[in-house]
Amino acid sequence: QVQLVESGGGLVQAGGSLRLSCAASGRTFSSSVMGWFRQAPGKEREFVAGIRWRDSSTYYVDSVKGRFTISRDNAKNTVYLQMNSLKPEDTAVYYCAARWATIPVITTTPATYDYWGQGTQVTVSS
């Protein structure tokens, strides 16, 4: 049974930083893609960043490029999202997700991910 457990959310002022963690367990992750998504009230869940486990290639939505960094720690089976220069519009519940495929491609559509964490709230005050 795959489990994804997020942590690290909180309240921060605009311009501040937070680091989210996603601890993964229950399956070999070498052929997986890990993604971070977010969902603000009244909005659809949107892709933020993704990383392919086996070679650490990454992909970001334009609105976070240069501010957010996704990374992974193979020994800890953990994926991180370092968020700098946070803006009020970054306020959302952030979710970690995982998908497996023969050819693991970083996808941006939530329906293509197989497992999800419970989410962690990030609130950025102005």
N, C-alpha and C positions, 0 to 999 in steps of 0.2 A: 504494500500500500504506500503510494507516494504521499509524502507530507511536505508542505511548504509553510514555513512559519516566518512571518515578517516581524520586524521590530525596528525601532529607531525613529518613529514618527513623533510629532510634537508641535508645539507652538513656537514660532520664531518670527522675528521682525524682518521686514523687507531688507534685502541685502545680506541676510544671514545665510547660514549653512546647516544642513542636516545630512546624516548618512543613514540610509536605510539598509537593513540586512535581510536576507532571505535564506534561512537554513533549510536545506533540502535533504530528504532521506527517502529510502525505500526502493531505490532503483539505481542502476548504473547511469551516470549522467554524460558519459563520453559522447553519445550520439544525440544529445539534447540541445535544444535552444531554450534559453531562459529569457523571459521578458518582464519588464515593468510596465504596468498600465496604471491609469488613474481615472477616477470618476468623481466629478464635482456634482453637487446637488442639481438635479434637473437636466443633467447632461449625459450623453452616452459615454461609455467607457472608451478611453482612447489610449493608444499605444504611446509609450514614452521612450523606451530604449530596449534593445535586445542584445544578447550576446550568444554566440555559438560556443558551446562548451569546449569542443576539441581544439579549436585554434584561437579562441578569444576574439574572433572578429565581431565587430559591433555595428549597430545602426541606431540612429537617433531621429526622433521627430524634430523638424526644423526649429520649433519654438524652444527647445532645450539645448540645442547644439552650442558648445562652448561654455555651458554652465553646468551641465550634468555629465557624470562619468559612470558608466557601468563597468564592473569588473567582477572577477570570480576568484575564489580561493579553492583550488582543487583539493587540498588536504582537509579543508573544513567543509567541503560541499556547500559552500555559501556564496551567494551572489550579493553584490553591494550596488547601491546607487548613491553616489556622492552628489549632493545637490548644493551648488554654490549660487551666489547672487540671486537668491530666491525672491520671487515676486508674488504679490497677492493673488495673481491669476494661477499660480501653482497650487493653490489651496485645493485639496481633494483627498479622497481616500486612495491610497496607493496599494496596488496589488502586484504580487509576484505570480508569475505563471510559467509553466513548463510544457514543452511539446517534444515529441520524438518523431523522427522520420528517417527513412533510409538515407536520404540526402537532406541533412538538416539545414533548412533555410530559415533565416530570420523573417518571420511574417508579422504583419501589423494588425491582423484581424483577430479579435478576441476568440472567435469561434474555432480558430485553428489550434488553440492551445488546449491541452488535455487536462491539466491540473492547475488549481488556483489556491493561493493562500487566503487567509481570512481578511486581509487588508489592514492597513495602518493609516491613521489620520495624520495629515500634514496640514497645518494652518499657518499661513503667512499673513501677518498683520502689517498694515500700511503705516 
